[in-house]
Amino acid sequence: MEAEAREQIEQWRAETAEKPLQSAQVVQDRLLDLYSALRAYPVIGQVEEWLGLTRERSLFDGQEITDFLDEIEAGVAVDDTFAAPEPAGA
């Protein structure tokens, strides 16, 4: 996973621990940041799905955010595991 995405996830986890309820606008802002960092990964579909939820809801619970971040990390880890190694000298 790109360092940028990992850092964003860690920051969002820390924020969620401090503020267990987050507004849809805050969640949407975080998701847009993740979207740009995770464009190359298959988990982008999950990010898009959650972006859709931000239009339908006003609040998100910290536990569901944490569960979502766990899914994103697991999906990226699987993708990284099966990624082809870069050619030598690249």
N, C-alpha and C positions, 0 to 999 in steps of 0.2 A: 504494500500500500504506500502510496506517496506520503512523504513526510508531512506535507501540507494537510492532507486529509486526516492523518493520524492526530496531528496537533488540534485540528478543529474538533474532532470527536472527543479528545481529552478535555478541551475547554468546555464543550457542551455538557459533558458528564459532570464537571466541577460546578458549572452553573446550575445544573439540575439538582445537585445535592443541596445547594443553597436555596434554590427557589423551586420547590417540587411542582408547582403549577405554573405553566408558561402560556402566554397568550399565543394565539394563532400567528400573529405578526412576528413575534420573536422566533417561533418555530419555523415560519416561512423564511425568515432571514438566514437562519442557520442552515436550512435545507438548500437554499440557493448557493450558499458558500460550499456546501458539500457537493452539490451538483457539478460545480465547475472543477472540483478536485477529483471527482470520481467518474468523469465522462467516459473514460476508457474501460470501465468495469461493468460487468453484467448487472451489478446491484443498482445501477442507475434507474432501472425500472421501479425499484422500491422507493427510491427518492422521489421519483415522479408521482408515484401513488400517494405518498404523504403530502406532496405539494398540493395535490387535489383535495386532500382532507382539510388543508388549512383554509380552503374557501368555504367549507361546510361547517366548520366548528370554530368556537371562540377560545377554548382552553384545551390544553394537553396536560396530562398527568405525568409526573416525573418517572413513574415506573414504566409507563408505556414508551416514553422517550428512551429510557435505558434499555428496554427490550429491543426497540428499533435499532439503537446503536450497536447492540450485541449482534443482531442479525446482519447489519452492514459489515461489521468487522469480520464475522465468520464468512460471509460471502466473498469478501475481498481476499481473505486468507486462503480460501479454497482456490480462487482464481490465481493468486500468486503462486500457489503450490504447483499448479498445472501449467503455468506459463512456460513457454519455451525459453531456455537460457539464451542470452545474447551471444552472438558469435564473438570469438576472441578478437581483441583489438578494436571492438566497437566502443 
